[in-house]
C-alpha cells in the first residue's frame, strides 16, 4: 500500500517536472520578441551596461541548450524517477 502511494507521488512529480520543462520552452520561445526590442545604441551610465542583442541571443541559445539537456536527462532516468521517491 505504501509503495503504491510513493509510486503515484513520484509519477505526479515526474509529470509536473515534464510539464514545467514544456512551459519553460514556450516562455523562452517568446524571448525573441523582447530581444528584438533591445536598442543596441542605448548607452547606460558608467556603472552599468546593457547587453547587446547578440549577447541576449547567445544567452537564449544557452538557456535552450540547458533546458534540452535537462529534458534529455529526465527522459534517460524516467523509469527511475517514476518508480522511486524523489530526494531533495
C-alpha positions, -999 to +999 in steps of 0.1 A: +000+000+000+027+025+010+047+016-021+017+024-044+013+059-027+050+066-032+049+054-068+018+076-075+035+106-059+067+100-079+046+098-111+028+130-103+062+148-096+076+135-129+045+147-148+049+181-131+086+181-140+079+175-177+051+200-178+073+226-163+100+219-189+074+223-216+062+256-201+098+270-199+103+261-235+072+280-245+083+310-224+118+310-239+102+309-273+087+343-267+120+358-257+129+366-293+102+393-293+118+410-263+153+407-277+141+424-309+131+454-289+165+460-273+183+491-286+220+483-291+226+521-293+213+528-258+242+537-235+240+534-198+258+552-170+294+544-163+284+520-136+262+497-157+258+485-193+231+469-214+236+435-231+235+437-269+211+418-290+238+393-299+246+387-263+210+382-254+206+357-283+236+338-271+220+337-235+188+324-251+207+297-270+225+287-239+192+285-219+176+263-246+206+241-246+205+237-208+167+230-210+172+204-237+200+188-216+177+187-186+149+172-206+173+145-220+185+136-185+149+134-173+140+111-202+171+090-196+162+085-160+124+084-164+119+048-152+139+056-120+122+089-114+087+075-117+094+044-096+112+059-066+106+087-041+123+119-050+150+132-028+157+169-024 
